[in-house]
Amino acid sequence: MSTTADSHSAHSTHPGAGASGPGMPSSSTTTTTAPAASARALTKTYGRGDAEVHALRGVDVDFAAGAFTAIMGPSGSGKSTLMHCLAGLDTPTSGSVVLGGTEITGLGDTALTRLRRDRVGFVFQAFNLVPTLTAEQNIVLPLELAGRKPDRAWLDEITATLGLTDRLKHRPHELSGGQQQRVAVARALLTRPDVVFGDEPTGNLDSATSAEVLGLLRRSAREMGQTVIMVTHDPVAASAADRVVLLADGRLAGELLDPTVESVTNALAALSAPGAADAAGTFDAPADGGR
Ligand SMILES: Nc1ncnc2c1ncn2[C@@H]1O[C@H](COP(=O)(O)OP(=O)(O)OP(=O)(O)O)[C@@H](O)[C@H]1O
């Protein structure tokens, strides 16, 4: 599939700068940094015999450092499975995943647990905050569990950027849904993870709050150089990303750079059409990691 290649674009805290447009040949991108995450020949098969489901059928994809990427595709196309394999939450059947320069396929449970704790941030649809802890205590919890002290300056910067400074002593039930999700984003950013994974992070939010949280994820990529990978069904959410990776029937089906609501909606409609998975690759598919 031509959406993937071994060339990666430059890491930049401003991935929009010099972004390759749709159809831009891969030779025009500069290779300076390894991707934050990549999958090679990734397969995942659930069940056996008649119950066998091929959730991933050989996915090759790179996620450039400092870029905000959305993973989209029809229901059952393998989005969550890909994200779970990339994040060390699920074990692929074959193929490899490299996260922040570490080959994670083959790591044992203990190493994977440590990797998820130290090198990955998660923002889920359900905010998953501990109700008895304050916002600040929730934000620092993963670091404290890891026996590490938070970097106070970084914590202050993140909470100021997310507009949480005057909410840090509040408990989750005293915060709005948007504020709770901002706490979850702050918690994910604090460890400076290789990748922040979002699983429908705006799924529980109204459209205004959703736009705010998406803006924050975008700024984390642009201003903090944070790599963000988000699974979503929502073309509006996906249009906040620098790049959309499209899956269909467990395979990569193309990608969109600088997506708009319209381009994402059109691409999804085309993928949902009968026989669309066989016509994969008909979308703009520059062969770089996106930025
Ligand atoms: N634990 C499991 N056991 C068996 N089959 C599974 C399991 N998890 C996922 N699948 C199957 O694998 C395929 C891909 O699932 P996955 O959840 O990755 O798709 P998705 O694109 O995220 O779907 P959705 O948009 O509906 O959330 C589906 O056919 C699904 O039913």
PDBQT file of the ligand as one rigid body, heavy atoms in Angstrom, charges set to zero:
ROOT
HETATM    1  N1  LIG A 301     -11.587  -9.226  21.655  1.00  0.00    +0.000 N 
HETATM    2  C1  LIG A 301     -12.095  -9.495  20.452  1.00  0.00    +0.000 A 
HETATM    3  N2  LIG A 301     -12.507 -10.737  20.142  1.00  0.00    +0.000 NA
HETATM    4  C2  LIG A 301     -13.002 -11.040  18.920  1.00  0.00    +0.000 A 
HETATM    5  N3  LIG A 301     -13.140 -10.143  17.919  1.00  0.00    +0.000 NA
HETATM    6  C3  LIG A 301     -12.742  -8.889  18.179  1.00  0.00    +0.000 A 
HETATM    7  C4  LIG A 301     -12.218  -8.496  19.445  1.00  0.00    +0.000 A 
HETATM    8  N4  LIG A 301     -11.904  -7.174  19.392  1.00  0.00    +0.000 NA
HETATM    9  C5  LIG A 301     -12.248  -6.766  18.164  1.00  0.00    +0.000 A 
HETATM   10  N5  LIG A 301     -12.739  -7.778  17.430  1.00  0.00    +0.000 N 
HETATM   11  C6  LIG A 301     -13.181  -7.723  16.023  1.00  0.00    +0.000 C 
HETATM   12  O1  LIG A 301     -12.109  -7.196  15.255  1.00  0.00    +0.000 OA
HETATM   13  C7  LIG A 301     -12.598  -6.332  14.254  1.00  0.00    +0.000 C 
HETATM   14  C8  LIG A 301     -11.974  -4.961  14.424  1.00  0.00    +0.000 C 
HETATM   15  O2  LIG A 301     -12.405  -4.405  15.646  1.00  0.00    +0.000 OA
HETATM   16  P1  LIG A 301     -12.011  -2.966  16.131  1.00  0.00    +0.000 P 
HETATM   17  O3  LIG A 301     -12.667  -2.754  17.453  1.00  0.00    +0.000 OA
HETATM   18  O4  LIG A 301     -10.548  -2.790  16.056  1.00  0.00    +0.000 OA
HETATM   19  O5  LIG A 301     -12.693  -2.043  15.015  1.00  0.00    +0.000 OA
HETATM   20  P2  LIG A 301     -13.025  -0.509  15.050  1.00  0.00    +0.000 P 
HETATM   21  O6  LIG A 301     -12.702   0.024  13.707  1.00  0.00    +0.000 OA
HETATM   22  O7  LIG A 301     -12.363   0.142  16.215  1.00  0.00    +0.000 OA
HETATM   23  O8  LIG A 301     -14.605  -0.556  15.256  1.00  0.00    +0.000 OA
HETATM   24  P3  LIG A 301     -15.611   0.516  15.857  1.00  0.00    +0.000 P 
HETATM   25  O9  LIG A 301     -15.537   1.718  14.965  1.00  0.00    +0.000 OA
HETATM   26  O10 LIG A 301     -16.939  -0.174  15.722  1.00  0.00    +0.000 OA
HETATM   27  O11 LIG A 301     -15.216   0.785  17.266  1.00  0.00    +0.000 OA
HETATM   28  C9  LIG A 301     -14.113  -6.321  14.413  1.00  0.00    +0.000 C 
HETATM   29  O12 LIG A 301     -14.651  -7.241  13.498  1.00  0.00    +0.000 OA
HETATM   30  C10 LIG A 301     -14.326  -6.770  15.822  1.00  0.00    +0.000 C 
HETATM   31  O13 LIG A 301     -15.563  -7.422  15.982  1.00  0.00    +0.000 OA
ENDROOT
TORSDOF 0
